[in-house]
């Protein structure tokens, strides 16, 4: 980096500060809605994807909101060549439990190696940015937080990849099916210690989190936890294969009651079926429905979502036996959603993905170093994909992410990515300015306006335009020449300052 880059970076931070009306937590302010375009198609893209991209904007304008949403709710119908090509460079991120253990036996992978889990994290970044199946990726991220199993984490070295595959398979299906699949997955059983739970010494970890985090919240008693733990005994992991198995010899028999659920649990052979009955009951519990729906509304509508929408969606959830697609369809077509423009703030991972997506940059043509760089950027901002330590998953509200240090990290990666400094191998236009806005505009003001509309979907105010022009020692009316620094090496600073604005932080 040259001295002029450093000096320019300091000045850019000053100009960005002049543009900024607050930290990303500004989304809590109703005035945040004025920071964004009112176009309902762009609003849907900002929420149902990891951020609008030039291609997704063109697609939704061609299809319309309904057809676009229908398509996203049927991800198998969407070709995904770019993301698939990038994921193919991460072969360990796609291995089954048997394949990982097979590589260990063959000596090509060390036991307890974190390499597959690192690749899974890198792949999560790739999918968030370049997958055409954006709603699937958003919902996979949502459920990965709701049913969190930290990645990387040593105890799930052989099963965490397969757990991600399972989440992805059920992400747009029924919550009851997802809950049962999670309960019978080696990663969850290991992470929350149920694989070590026996009738002689029931372990309460999974039973407690099943109630408190996965289903009914705090609407339980200690007796409910103990009974759930007893019923869950026998759900374990085969030490030889690493796969799930039900071991009747470990199961504690005897009548159980969890909330209003009662089961005779008379035989060890019937223990697994009794657990599945409990999970079906919990998935369809009124309190579970309200918790799941509320979390979806917090993710897609507002940090404090309208009670009217939650009540309406609880009915949709229960009427459709916990199917998530009808809930999402009702949510995205509701008047409350339409009125929520600017009411959410991007998390660090969303900000990172949205940066690359709005720029329209492509993945490097080979290798994975660029993915690793993007992953470390997300980690430095506090949100490495899948990396939350406690079992409750990353927070999804502005208050959790609004800090000066976090804002500075975001500002740094906005400029680094836009300028091609880091990662330096993303595919960008040969001429950045014309690649972004077409022919060279006649004035500084026209360039600023065109770049803002291209990156943010909305033009800055006259005052903001004047501030940005002043950064270059110009006015909005100043003629723009092809050999001006802003048309060359200083253009990324304009892009970075716009990406640093609240119009990009909120969604």
C-alpha positions in Angstrom: 0.0 0.0 0.0 1.4 3.4 -0.9 1.5 6.5 1.3 -1.2 8.1 -0.7 -3.4 5.1 -0.1 -2.9 5.5 3.6 -3.6 9.2 3.5 -6.6 8.7 1.3 -7.9 6.1 3.6 -7.7 8.4 6.6 -9.6 11.1 4.6 -12.1 8.6 3.4 -12.9 7.6 7.0 -13.5 11.3 7.7 -15.8 11.7 4.8 -17.7 8.5 5.7 -18.1 9.8 9.2 -19.7 12.9 7.8 -22.2 10.7 5.9 -22.9 8.5 8.8 -25.9 9.3 11.0 -25.2 6.6 13.5 -23.9 3.0 13.9 -25.7 0.2 12.2 -28.0 0.2 15.2 -29.7 3.1 13.5 -32.2 0.6 12.1 -34.0 0.9 15.4 -35.0 4.4 14.3 -38.1 4.7 12.1 -36.2 7.3 10.1 -34.0 4.5 8.9 -36.6 3.7 6.3 -35.7 6.9 4.5 -32.2 5.5 3.9 -33.4 2.9 1.4 -35.4 2.8 -1.8 -39.1 2.0 -1.3 -39.1 -0.5 -4.2 -40.8 -3.6 -2.8 -38.7 -5.9 -5.1 -35.5 -4.5 -3.7 -36.9 -4.8 -0.1 -37.6 -8.5 -0.7 -34.1 -9.1 -2.0 -32.5 -7.3 1.0 -34.3 -9.6 3.4 -34.8 -13.0 1.6 -31.2 -13.1 0.3 -27.7 -12.1 1.6 -28.1 -8.9 -0.4 -29.1 -7.7 -3.8 -26.7 -8.4 -6.7 -27.0 -7.1 -10.2 -28.1 -10.5 -11.5 -30.7 -11.0 -8.7 -32.1 -7.5 -9.3 -32.5 -8.3 -13.0 -34.1 -11.7 -12.2 -36.7 -10.4 -9.8 -37.6 -7.5 -12.1 -38.1 -10.1 -14.9 -40.1 -12.6 -12.8 -41.9 -10.4 -10.3 -42.1 -11.0 -6.6 -44.4 -14.0 -6.6 -42.7 -16.0 -9.2 -39.3 -15.1 -7.8 -40.4 -16.3 -4.3 -42.0 -19.5 -5.7 -38.7 -20.3 -7.4 -36.6 -19.7 -4.3 -38.9 -21.9 -2.2 -38.1 -24.7 -4.7 -34.3 -24.5 -4.7 -33.9 -27.9 -6.4 -35.2 -26.2 -9.6 -32.5 -23.6 -9.6 -29.2 -24.3 -11.4 -26.3 -23.2 -9.2 -23.2 -23.6 -11.3 -21.0 -20.8 -9.8 -21.5 -21.9 -6.2 -21.2 -25.5 -7.1 -18.0 -24.9 -8.9 -16.5 -23.1 -5.9 -17.7 -25.7 -3.4 -16.1 -28.4 -5.7 -12.7 -26.8 -4.7 -13.5 -27.7 -1.0 -13.8 -31.5 -1.3 -13.6 -32.1 2.5 -16.7 -29.9 3.0 -18.9 -32.4 1.3 -17.8 -35.7 3.0 -20.1 -38.0 4.8 -19.3 -39.5 8.2 -18.2 -42.7 6.6 -16.0 -40.9 4.0 -14.2 -38.8 6.7 -13.6 -41.9 8.8 -12.5 -43.8 5.6 -9.9 -41.1 4.9 -8.6 -41.5 8.5 -8.3 -45.2 8.1 -6.5 -44.7 4.8 -4.1 -42.3 6.5 -5.0 -39.3 4.2 -6.7 -37.4 7.0 -5.8 -37.2 10.7 -8.3 -38.3 13.3 -9.9 -35.2 14.9 -8.7 -33.1 12.1 -10.5 -29.7 11.8 -9.7 -29.4 8.0 -13.2 -30.6 6.9 -14.9 -28.2 9.3 -12.7 -25.3 8.2 -13.7 -26.0 4.6 -17.3 -26.1 5.6 -17.0 -22.6 7.0 -15.3 -21.4 3.9 -18.0 -23.0 1.8 -20.7 -21.2 3.9 -19.2 -17.9 2.8 -19.1 -19.0 -0.8 -22.7 -20.1 -0.8 -23.9 -16.9 1.0 -22.2 -14.8 -1.7 -22.6 -16.7 -5.0 -25.4 -19.3 -4.6 -28.5 -18.7 -6.8 -30.5 -20.5 -4.1 -30.3 -17.5 -1.8 -33.4 -18.2 0.4 -32.2 -21.7 1.0 -28.9 -20.4 2.2 -30.5 -17.8 4.4 -32.7 -20.4 6.0 -29.8 -22.9 6.4 -28.0 -20.1 8.3 -31.2 -19.5 10.3 -31.6 -23.1 11.4 -27.9 -23.6 11.9 -28.2 -20.9 14.6 -31.4 -22.2 16.0 -30.0 -25.8 16.3 -26.4 -24.7 16.8 -23.5 -27.1 16.8 -20.3 -25.0 16.9 -18.0 -25.4 13.9 -15.1 -26.1 14.1 -15.3 -28.0 17.4 -13.2 -31.0 18.2 -15.8 -33.5 19.4 -17.8 -33.3 16.1 -14.8 -33.7 13.8 -16.4 -36.5 11.9 -20.1 -35.5 11.9 -20.3 -31.7 11.6 -20.2 -31.8 7.8 -23.0 -34.3 7.6 -25.0 -32.2 10.1 -24.9 -29.2 7.7 -26.1 -31.5 4.9 -29.0 -32.5 7.1 -29.9 -28.9 8.0 -29.8 -28.0 4.3 -32.1 -30.9 3.4 -34.8 -29.7 5.9 -34.3 -25.9 5.8 -37.5 -25.3 3.8 -39.5 -28.3 5.1 -41.3 -29.1 8.3 -39.8 -28.0 11.6 -41.0 -31.3 13.1 -38.9 -33.3 10.6 -35.9 -31.1 11.2 -36.2 -31.4 14.9 -36.4 -35.2 14.7 -33.4 -35.3 12.3 -31.4 -33.2 14.6 -32.2 -35.3 17.6 -30.9 -38.4 15.8 -27.8 -36.8 14.4 -24.4 -37.7 15.9 -23.3 -34.1 15.9 -26.1 -32.9 18.1 -26.0 -36.0 20.3 -22.3 -35.4 20.8 -22.4 -31.6 21.1 -25.0 -31.8 23.9 -23.7 -35.0 25.5 -26.7 -37.2 24.9 -24.5 -39.9 23.3 -23.1 -40.5 26.8 -26.5 -40.5 28.6 -27.6 -43.8 30.1 -30.5 -45.0 32.2 -28.1 -45.2 35.1 -26.9 -41.7 34.7 -29.2 -39.6 32.4 -27.4 -36.5 31.1 -29.7 -33.4 31.2 -27.8 -31.2 28.7 -29.7 -32.1 25.5 -33.1 -32.4 27.3 -32.7 -28.9 28.7 -31.6 -27.3 25.4 -34.3 -29.2 23.5 -36.9 -27.5 25.6 -35.3 -24.1 26.3 -33.6 -23.4 23.0 -35.1 -25.6 20.3 -38.8 -25.6 21.2 -40.8 -24.1 24.1 -38.3 -21.7 25.6 -38.6 -21.2 29.4 -42.1 -22.7 29.6 -40.8 -25.8 31.4 -40.0 -27.1 34.9 -37.0 -29.0 36.2 -39.2 -32.1 36.3 -39.8 -31.6 32.6 -36.0 -31.5 32.0 -35.4 -34.7 34.0 -38.2 -36.6 32.3 -37.0 -35.5 28.9 -33.5 -36.6 29.7 -34.7 -40.0 30.8 -36.8 -40.4 27.7 -33.8 -39.4 25.5 -31.6 -42.1 26.9 -30.7 -44.7 24.2 -30.3 -42.1 21.4 -26.5 -42.4 21.0 -23.7 -42.7 18.5 -22.0 -45.9 17.4 -18.3 -45.6 18.4 -17.3 -47.9 15.5 -19.0 -46.1 12.7 -19.7 -42.6 14.1 -23.3 -42.9 13.0 -26.5 -42.6 15.0 -28.0 -45.6 16.6 -30.7 -46.3 19.2 -29.4 -48.6 22.0 -32.3 -50.0 23.9 -29.9 -51.3 26.6 -29.2 -47.6 27.6 -32.9 -46.5 27.6 -34.6 -45.7 30.9 -38.1 -47.2 30.9 -41.1 -45.9 33.0 -43.9 -43.4 32.5 -42.8 -39.8 31.7 -44.5 -36.5 31.5 -43.1 -33.4 29.8 -45.4 -30.4 29.9 -48.7 -32.0 28.8 -47.1 -34.9 26.9 -47.5 -38.3 28.6 -46.1 -41.6 27.6 -46.1 -45.0 29.3 -42.6 -45.7 27.9 -43.1 -49.2 29.0 -40.4 -51.0 27.0 -36.9 -50.2 26.0 -37.6 -51.4 22.5 -40.2 -48.7 22.1 -38.1 -45.9 23.6 -37.1 -44.4 20.2 -40.7 -44.2 19.1 -41.6 -42.5 22.4 -38.9 -39.9 21.8 -40.2 -39.2 18.3 -43.7 -38.7 19.7 -42.3 -36.2 22.2 -40.5 -34.3 19.5 -43.7 -34.2 17.3 -45.6 -32.9 20.3 -43.0 -30.2 21.0 -42.8 -29.1 17.4 -46.5 -28.5 17.3 -46.8 -26.9 20.7 -48.4 -23.5 20.7 -45.5 -22.0 22.5 -43.0 -23.5 20.1 -45.0 -22.2 17.2 -44.8 -18.7 18.6 -41.1 -18.9 19.3 -40.2 -20.2 15.8 -42.5 -17.6 14.2 -41.1 -14.8 16.4 -37.5 -15.7 15.5 -38.4 -15.8 11.8 -40.0 -12.3 12.2 -37.0 -11.0 14.0 -34.8 -12.3 11.2 -36.9 -11.0 8.3 -39.0 -8.2 9.6 -37.8 -6.2 12.6 -35.9 -6.6 15.9 -39.3 -6.0 17.6 -41.8 -7.5 15.2 -45.5 -6.6 15.2 -47.6 -8.8 17.4 -50.3 -8.9 14.7 -47.9 -10.6 12.3 -46.7 -13.1 14.8 -50.3 -14.1 15.7 -51.2 -14.5 12.0 -48.1 -16.6 11.3 -48.6 -18.9 14.3 -51.8 -19.9 12.8 -50.2 -20.6 9.4 -47.5 -22.7 11.2 -50.0 -24.8 13.1 -52.4 -25.2 10.2 -49.6 -26.5 8.0 -48.1 -28.9 10.6 -44.9 -26.9 11.1 -44.2 -26.5 7.4 -41.9 -23.5 7.0 -42.5 -22.6 3.3 -46.1 -21.5 3.9 -45.0 -19.4 6.8 -42.3 -17.7 4.7 -44.8 -17.1 1.9 -47.2 -15.5 4.3 -44.5 -13.4 6.0 -43.0 -12.0 2.8 -46.5 -11.1 1.4 -47.7 -9.5 4.6 -48.4 -5.7 5.0 -46.2 -5.8 8.1 -43.3 -7.0 6.0 -44.0 -4.4 3.3 -43.9 -1.7 6.0 -40.6 -2.8 7.5 -38.1 -1.1 5.1 -35.0 -0.1 7.0 -36.1 -1.9 10.2 -33.3 -4.4 10.2 -29.5 -4.0 10.4 -27.1 -6.3 8.6 -25.0 -8.6 10.8 -21.3 -8.8 10.0 -21.7 -11.9 7.9 -24.6 -10.4 6.0 -22.6 -7.2 5.5 -19.7 -9.1 4.1 -21.8 -11.2 1.7 -23.8 -8.1 0.7 -20.6 -6.2 -0.1 -19.4 -8.7 -2.6 -22.9 -9.3 -4.0 -23.7 -5.6 -4.6 -20.3 -5.1 -6.2 -21.0 -8.0 -8.5 -17.5 -9.5 -8.1 -17.0 -13.1 -9.1 -15.0 -15.8 -7.3 -11.4 -16.2 -8.1 -10.9 -18.5 -11.1 -8.9 -21.0 -9.0 -7.9 -21.9 -5.5 -9.5 -21.2 -2.2 -7.3 -18.5 -0.6 -9.9 -15.9 -1.5 -12.6 -17.8 0.5 -10.3 -18.1 3.5 -9.7 -14.4 3.4 -13.4 -13.7 3.3 -13.9 -16.1 6.2 -11.3 -14.4 8.3 -12.9 -11.0 7.5 -16.2 -12.3 8.9 -14.4 -13.8 11.9 -12.6 -10.5 12.6 -16.0 -8.8 12.5 -17.3 -11.2 15.1 -19.3 -13.7 13.0 -17.3 -16.5 11.5 -19.9 -18.7 9.8 -21.2 -21.5 12.1 -18.6 -20.5 14.7 -20.8 -19.3 17.6 -19.6 -21.1 20.8 -22.7 -21.4 23.1 -25.6 -23.6 22.0 -28.0 -20.6 21.4 -26.6 -19.4 18.1 -25.5 -15.9 16.9 -27.8 -13.0 18.0 -29.9 -11.5 15.2 -30.6 -8.0 16.5 -28.9 -4.7 15.9 -28.1 -4.1 19.5 -25.7 -7.1 19.6 -23.6 -5.8 16.7 -23.5 -2.0 17.2 -20.0 -1.1 18.4 -17.4 1.3 17.1 -14.8 -1.4 16.7 -17.2 -3.6 14.8 -18.1 -0.7 12.5 -14.4 0.0 11.8 -13.8 -3.6 10.8 -16.7 -3.4 8.3 -15.4 -0.1 6.9 -12.0 -1.7 6.4 -13.3 -4.7 4.5 -15.6 -2.5 2.4 -12.7 -0.6 1.0 -10.3 -3.7 0.8 -12.8 -5.7 -1.2 -13.9 -2.8 -3.4 -10.3 -1.9 -4.2 -9.2 -5.5 -4.8 -6.6 -5.2 -2.1 -7.9 -8.2 -0.1 -8.9 -10.7 -1.4 -7.0 -9.6 -4.5 -8.1 -12.4 -6.7 -11.9 -11.8 -6.9 -13.0 -11.2 -10.5 -13.7 -7.5 -11.0 -14.3 -5.3 -14.1 -11.1 -4.4 -15.9 -12.1 -0.8 -15.6 -13.8 -0.4 -12.2 -15.6 2.9 -12.9 -17.1 2.0 -16.2 -17.8 -1.5 -14.9 -19.9 0.0 -12.2 -21.7 2.9 -13.9 -21.0 2.7 -17.6 -19.6 5.7 -19.5 -17.7 8.4 -17.6 -20.3 10.8 -16.2 -19.8 14.5 -17.0 -19.5 15.8 -13.4 -18.4 14.7 -9.9 -22.0 14.9 -8.7 -23.2 12.7 -11.5 -20.5 10.1 -10.7 -21.4 10.1 -7.1 -25.1 9.8 -7.8 -24.7 7.0 -10.3 -22.3 5.0 -8.1 -24.7 5.4 -5.1 -27.7 4.2 -7.1 -25.6 1.3 -8.4 -24.4 0.1 -5.0 -27.2 1.3 -2.6 -30.2 1.5 -4.9 -30.8 5.1 -3.8 -29.1 8.5 -4.5 -27.5 10.5 -1.7 -28.9 13.8 -0.6 -27.5 17.0 -2.1 -25.5 17.6 1.1 -24.1 14.1 1.1 -23.1 14.5 -2.5 -21.4 17.8 -1.7 -19.5 16.1 1.2 -18.3 13.3 -1.1 -17.2 15.7 -3.8 -15.4 17.8 -1.2 -13.3 14.7 -0.3 -11.8 15.0 -3.8 -11.5 18.8 -3.5 -14.3 19.4 -5.9 -18.0 20.4 -6.0 -20.8 18.4 -7.4 -20.7 20.6 -10.5 -17.0 20.2 -11.1 -16.3 18.6 -14.6 -15.0 15.1 -14.5 -12.0 14.1 -16.6 -10.9 10.7 -17.6 -7.5 11.3 -16.0 -8.9 12.5 -12.7 -7.8 10.3 -9.7 -11.5 9.6 -8.9 -11.8 8.0 -12.3 -8.9 5.7 -11.5 -7.0 4.8 -8.3 -9.3 6.9 -6.0 -12.6 5.5 -7.3 -12.6 2.6 -4.7 -12.6 5.2 -2.0 -15.9 6.6 -3.3 -17.3 3.0 -3.4 -16.0 2.4 0.1 -17.5 5.5 1.6 -20.9 4.7 0.1 -20.7 1.2 1.5 -19.8 2.7 4.9 -23.1 4.7 4.9 -26.2 3.7 6.9 -28.0 3.1 3.6 -25.9 0.0 3.3 -25.9 -1.0 7.0 -29.6 -1.2 7.2 -31.9 -3.4 5.1 
